Amino acid sequence: MTRTDWTRDEIAALFDLPFTELVFRAAEVHRAHHDAGAVQRSTLLSIKTGGCPEDCGYCSQSVSADSGVKATKLMDVRAVLQAAAQAKDAGSTRFCMGAAWRNPKERDMPAVIAMVEGVRAMGLETCMTLGMLEPQQAKRLADAGLDYYNHNIDTSPERYGDVITTRSFQERLDTLDAVRSAGINVCSGGIVGMGETREDRVSFVHALATLPEHPGSVPINALVPVKGTVLGDMLADTPMARIDDIEFVRTIAVARITMPESMVRLSAGRESMSEATQALCFLAGANSIFTGDKLLTAANAGDDKDDALFAKLGLRAMAAECRLSEAAE
């Protein structure tokens, strides 16, 4: 039976293991629950960029940031479906759509629902991240067939207020509860390398691993510092605050051990990682990536680089029917 009663001391002890022992244990857990040779390829599209009223210190799309990102309107449904078709042709099996909102407005819901229905009709797994959700909004998305809803907790409860002040950690948990209650699979993870401590990373994993149900998908992002954001400017002055590759792999490994059945996604920051670091992440249990040239507004490794890396490592893209059948169970 999957545990949801991990203690912080247990998680801290995992982080403290010798690196090779930790990666070995994570690889064993991974092989017991997943096909170690298959990695899911997902595509993330910004369907509404910039102008977000939240003050997340890492985000270039916040109105508080001086990042040069211009606000746009919600994309046309046909344009989104065209992008989804291109992503499918490139080998993605999940199509994720993100809007820079605090929460979706009623006027936007019909278009959002049409996007979900259209992408799902292509045989792609659907995921959306639209900010906070009310229970009735979650139900409408569930009725449309949405497979996953992403709402990251971002960091530890203790560190949260240093990163975001416009919504509380509890409000994030409330949205996850609404999504779970509606029958939509939860996608929730966060960002490391924001100047947090090892203790914060322990608390971050603990918050996820002790949810009533583990998230079906756990994206682990390495901060991409963007000039003009609070954290981007801070880390430009104090680069030692950024996470190193070994500690990042440790975080992946601990997430895999504590949440054995979840998809652990190697997300933002991958474009600056070496092939060796990415290989260690896959060995430690990461089995999902975002592919394509862009993640919302940040650069990403591209389909060609990912094809070459998969060939070098002997990995293969996960089949769509595999993930869709698991999501239905």
C-alpha positions as CSV (number, residue, x, y, z in Angstrom):
1,M,0.0,0.0,0.0
2,T,1.3,3.4,-0.9
3,R,2.3,5.5,2.1
4,T,1.1,9.0,2.7
5,D,2.4,9.1,6.3
6,W,6.0,10.0,5.7
7,T,7.7,12.0,8.5
8,R,10.1,14.8,7.9
9,D,12.8,12.9,9.8
10,E,12.4,9.9,7.4
11,I,12.6,12.2,4.3
12,A,15.6,14.1,5.8
13,A,17.3,10.7,6.3
14,L,16.8,9.9,2.6
15,F,18.4,13.2,1.6
16,D,21.3,12.4,3.9
17,L,22.1,9.0,2.3
18,P,25.3,8.6,0.3
19,F,24.5,9.8,-3.2
20,T,25.1,6.5,-4.9
21,E,23.0,4.6,-2.3
22,L,20.1,7.1,-2.7
23,V,20.1,6.9,-6.4
24,F,20.3,3.1,-6.2
25,R,17.3,2.9,-3.9
26,A,15.3,5.3,-6.1
27,A,16.1,3.3,-9.2
28,E,14.8,0.1,-7.4
29,V,11.6,1.8,-6.5
30,H,11.2,3.2,-10.0
31,R,11.7,-0.2,-11.6
32,A,9.1,-1.8,-9.2
33,H,6.4,0.6,-10.4
34,H,7.3,1.9,-13.9
35,D,9.0,0.9,-17.2
36,A,12.5,2.2,-16.6
37,G,13.2,2.5,-20.3
38,A,10.2,4.7,-21.1
39,V,9.9,8.5,-20.6
40,Q,6.7,10.4,-21.3
41,R,7.1,13.4,-23.6
42,S,4.8,16.3,-22.8
43,T,4.3,19.7,-24.4
44,L,3.4,22.9,-22.6
45,L,1.7,25.8,-24.3
46,S,1.0,29.2,-22.9
47,I,-2.6,29.9,-23.9
48,K,-2.7,33.3,-22.2
49,T,0.6,35.0,-21.4
50,G,1.6,37.8,-19.0
51,G,-0.4,40.3,-16.9
52,C,-0.9,38.0,-13.9
53,P,-1.8,39.9,-10.7
54,E,0.1,37.4,-8.5
55,D,3.6,38.4,-7.3
56,C,5.4,35.0,-7.5
57,G,9.0,36.0,-7.2
58,Y,10.2,33.6,-9.9
59,C,7.7,34.4,-12.6
60,S,8.3,36.6,-15.6
61,Q,4.5,36.8,-16.3
62,S,3.7,38.7,-13.0
63,V,2.7,42.3,-13.3
64,S,5.2,42.9,-10.6
65,A,8.1,41.7,-12.8
66,D,10.1,44.0,-15.1
67,S,10.9,41.1,-17.5
68,G,9.6,42.6,-20.7
69,V,6.9,39.9,-21.1
70,K,3.8,41.5,-22.6
71,A,0.3,40.5,-21.7
72,T,-1.8,38.7,-24.3
73,K,-5.4,37.7,-24.6
74,L,-6.5,34.0,-24.4
75,M,-5.5,32.2,-27.6
76,D,-8.1,31.2,-30.1
77,V,-9.3,27.6,-29.7
78,R,-8.3,26.7,-33.3
79,A,-4.7,27.9,-32.7
80,V,-4.4,25.8,-29.6
81,L,-5.7,22.7,-31.3
82,Q,-3.2,23.3,-34.2
83,A,-0.4,23.5,-31.6
84,A,-1.6,20.3,-30.0
85,A,-1.6,18.5,-33.3
86,Q,1.9,19.6,-34.0
87,A,3.0,18.4,-30.5
88,K,1.4,15.0,-31.1
89,D,3.3,14.7,-34.5
90,A,6.5,15.5,-32.6
91,G,5.9,12.6,-30.2
92,S,4.2,14.2,-27.2
93,T,1.5,12.2,-25.5
94,R,0.4,14.9,-23.0
95,F,-0.5,18.4,-24.0
96,C,-0.5,21.0,-21.1
97,M,-2.1,24.4,-21.4
98,G,-1.2,27.2,-19.0
99,A,-2.8,30.6,-18.5
100,A,-1.3,33.5,-16.5
101,W,-4.4,34.0,-14.3
102,R,-5.0,34.2,-10.6
103,N,-8.2,32.2,-11.4
104,P,-10.2,31.7,-14.6
105,K,-13.1,34.1,-15.3
106,E,-16.5,32.8,-16.3
107,R,-16.2,34.4,-19.7
108,D,-13.2,32.3,-20.5
109,M,-14.6,28.9,-19.4
110,P,-16.4,28.0,-22.7
111,A,-13.1,28.4,-24.7
112,V,-11.1,26.5,-22.1
113,I,-13.6,23.6,-22.1
114,A,-13.5,23.5,-25.9
115,M,-9.7,23.3,-25.8
116,V,-9.9,20.3,-23.4
117,E,-12.4,18.5,-25.5
118,G,-10.6,19.2,-28.7
119,V,-7.1,18.1,-27.4
120,R,-8.6,15.0,-25.8
121,A,-10.3,14.0,-29.1
122,M,-6.8,13.8,-30.6
123,G,-5.9,11.0,-28.2
124,L,-3.6,13.2,-26.2
125,E,-3.6,13.4,-22.4
126,T,-4.9,16.8,-21.3
127,C,-3.5,19.0,-18.5
128,M,-4.3,22.6,-17.6
129,T,-2.9,25.2,-15.2
130,L,-5.2,28.2,-14.8
131,G,-4.5,29.3,-11.2
132,M,-6.9,28.8,-8.4
133,L,-10.2,26.9,-9.0
134,E,-13.6,27.0,-7.4
135,P,-15.2,23.5,-6.9
136,Q,-17.8,24.2,-9.6
137,Q,-15.1,25.2,-12.1
138,A,-13.2,21.9,-11.3
139,K,-16.4,20.0,-12.0
140,R,-16.9,21.6,-15.4
141,L,-13.4,20.8,-16.4
142,A,-13.9,17.2,-15.2
143,D,-17.1,16.9,-17.2
144,A,-15.1,18.1,-20.3
145,G,-12.7,15.2,-19.8
146,L,-9.7,17.0,-18.3
147,D,-7.1,14.4,-17.3
148,Y,-4.8,16.5,-15.1
149,Y,-4.9,19.8,-13.4
150,N,-1.5,21.4,-12.5
151,H,-1.3,23.6,-9.4
152,N,2.2,23.6,-7.9
153,I,2.8,24.1,-4.2
154,D,6.0,25.8,-5.4
155,T,8.1,25.4,-2.2
156,S,8.0,24.5,1.4
157,P,5.2,25.9,3.6
158,E,7.9,27.7,5.7
159,R,9.5,29.3,2.6
160,Y,6.3,30.0,0.8
161,G,5.7,33.6,2.1
162,D,9.2,34.6,1.0
163,V,8.3,33.7,-2.6
164,I,4.6,34.7,-2.9
165,T,2.4,37.0,-0.9
166,T,-0.7,37.3,-3.0
167,R,-2.1,33.9,-2.2
168,S,-1.5,31.5,0.7
169,F,-0.1,28.0,0.8
170,Q,-3.5,26.9,2.1
171,E,-5.2,28.4,-0.9
172,R,-3.1,26.2,-3.1
173,L,-4.1,23.1,-1.1
174,D,-7.7,24.2,-1.4
175,T,-7.5,24.1,-5.2
176,L,-5.9,20.7,-5.0
177,D,-8.8,19.5,-2.9
178,A,-11.3,20.9,-5.4
179,V,-9.5,19.2,-8.3
180,R,-9.2,15.9,-6.4
181,S,-12.9,16.0,-5.4
182,A,-14.0,16.6,-9.0
183,G,-12.2,13.4,-10.0
184,I,-9.4,15.1,-12.0
185,N,-5.9,13.8,-11.5
186,V,-3.6,16.2,-9.6
187,C,-0.4,17.5,-11.0
188,S,1.6,19.3,-8.4
189,G,5.3,19.9,-7.7
190,G,7.4,23.0,-7.4
191,I,10.7,24.8,-7.9
192,V,14.1,24.2,-6.3
193,G,17.1,26.5,-6.5
194,M,15.2,29.5,-5.2
195,G,17.7,30.1,-2.4
196,E,16.0,27.5,-0.1
197,T,17.8,25.2,2.3
198,R,18.0,21.4,2.4
199,E,15.5,21.6,5.2
200,D,13.1,23.5,2.9
201,R,13.4,20.8,0.3
202,V,12.7,18.2,2.9
203,S,9.5,20.1,3.9
204,F,8.5,20.6,0.2
205,V,8.7,16.8,-0.5
206,H,6.9,16.1,2.8
207,A,4.0,18.4,1.9
208,L,3.5,16.5,-1.4
209,A,4.1,13.0,-0.1
210,T,1.6,13.5,2.8
211,L,-1.3,14.8,0.7
212,P,-4.5,12.6,1.0
213,E,-3.4,11.0,-2.4
214,H,-0.1,11.5,-4.0
215,P,-0.2,13.7,-7.1
216,G,-0.4,11.6,-10.3
217,S,2.3,13.9,-11.7
218,V,5.0,15.7,-9.8
219,P,7.0,18.3,-11.8
220,I,10.3,19.2,-10.3
221,N,11.6,22.5,-11.7
222,A,15.1,24.0,-11.4
223,L,14.7,27.8,-11.2
224,V,15.4,29.6,-14.5
225,P,16.5,33.0,-13.2
226,V,14.8,35.7,-15.3
227,K,16.1,39.2,-15.2
228,G,13.5,41.6,-13.8
229,T,12.0,39.1,-11.4
230,V,12.7,39.2,-7.7
231,L,14.4,35.9,-7.5
232,G,16.1,36.3,-10.9
233,D,17.8,39.5,-9.8
234,M,18.6,38.1,-6.3
235,L,20.3,35.0,-7.7
236,A,22.2,37.0,-10.3
237,D,23.9,38.7,-7.3
238,T,24.2,35.5,-5.2
239,P,24.7,32.6,-7.6
240,M,25.8,30.3,-4.8
241,A,22.2,30.2,-3.7
242,R,21.3,28.2,-6.8
243,I,21.0,24.4,-6.4
244,D,23.8,22.3,-7.7
245,D,23.3,19.3,-9.9
246,I,23.9,16.6,-7.3
247,E,21.4,18.2,-4.9
248,F,18.9,18.4,-7.7
249,V,19.2,14.7,-8.5
250,R,18.8,14.0,-4.8
251,T,15.5,15.8,-4.8
252,I,14.3,13.8,-7.8
253,A,15.4,10.6,-6.1
254,V,13.6,11.4,-2.8
255,A,10.5,12.4,-4.7
256,R,10.6,9.0,-6.5
257,I,11.0,7.0,-3.3
258,T,8.3,8.8,-1.3
259,M,5.8,8.9,-4.2
260,P,6.6,5.7,-6.0
261,E,3.5,5.6,-8.4
262,S,3.7,9.2,-9.5
263,M,5.1,10.4,-12.7
264,V,8.1,12.5,-11.7
265,R,8.7,15.2,-14.4
266,L,12.0,16.7,-15.1
267,S,10.7,20.2,-15.9
268,A,12.1,23.7,-16.2
269,G,15.8,24.2,-16.0
270,R,16.6,21.2,-18.1
271,E,18.0,23.3,-21.0
272,S,21.0,24.2,-18.9
273,M,21.6,20.7,-17.5
274,S,24.3,18.5,-19.0
275,E,23.4,15.2,-20.6
276,A,25.0,13.4,-17.6
277,T,22.9,15.3,-15.1
278,Q,19.7,14.5,-17.1
279,A,20.8,10.8,-17.3
280,L,21.2,10.7,-13.5
281,C,17.7,12.2,-13.1
282,F,16.3,9.4,-15.3
283,L,18.2,6.8,-13.3
284,A,16.9,8.3,-10.1
285,G,13.3,8.0,-11.2
286,A,12.3,10.9,-13.4
287,N,10.1,9.5,-16.2
288,S,8.5,12.5,-17.8
289,I,9.9,15.6,-19.5
290,F,8.6,18.7,-21.3
291,T,9.8,18.8,-24.8
292,G,9.8,21.5,-27.4
293,D,11.6,24.8,-27.7
294,K,9.7,26.7,-25.0
295,L,8.1,26.3,-21.6
296,L,5.6,29.1,-21.3
297,T,8.1,32.0,-21.6
298,A,11.3,30.1,-20.8
299,A,13.6,28.4,-23.2
300,N,13.6,24.6,-23.3
301,A,15.8,21.9,-24.9
302,G,14.0,21.1,-28.2
303,D,12.7,18.0,-29.9
304,D,15.9,17.3,-31.8
305,K,18.1,17.5,-28.7
306,D,15.7,15.2,-26.9
307,D,15.7,12.7,-29.8
308,A,19.5,12.7,-29.7
309,L,19.6,12.3,-25.9
310,F,17.0,9.5,-25.9
311,A,19.1,7.7,-28.6
312,K,22.3,8.1,-26.6
313,L,20.7,6.8,-23.4
314,G,18.7,4.0,-25.1
315,L,15.4,5.5,-23.8
316,R,12.1,5.5,-25.7
317,A,9.1,7.7,-25.7
318,M,6.2,6.4,-23.6
319,A,3.2,5.3,-25.7
320,A,0.1,7.4,-25.5
321,E,-2.2,4.5,-24.9
322,C,-0.1,3.5,-21.9
323,R,-0.6,6.8,-20.1
324,L,-4.2,7.2,-21.1
325,S,-5.1,3.8,-19.7
326,E,-3.3,4.5,-16.4
327,A,-5.2,7.8,-16.1
328,A,-8.5,6.0,-16.5
329,E,-7.7,3.5,-13.7
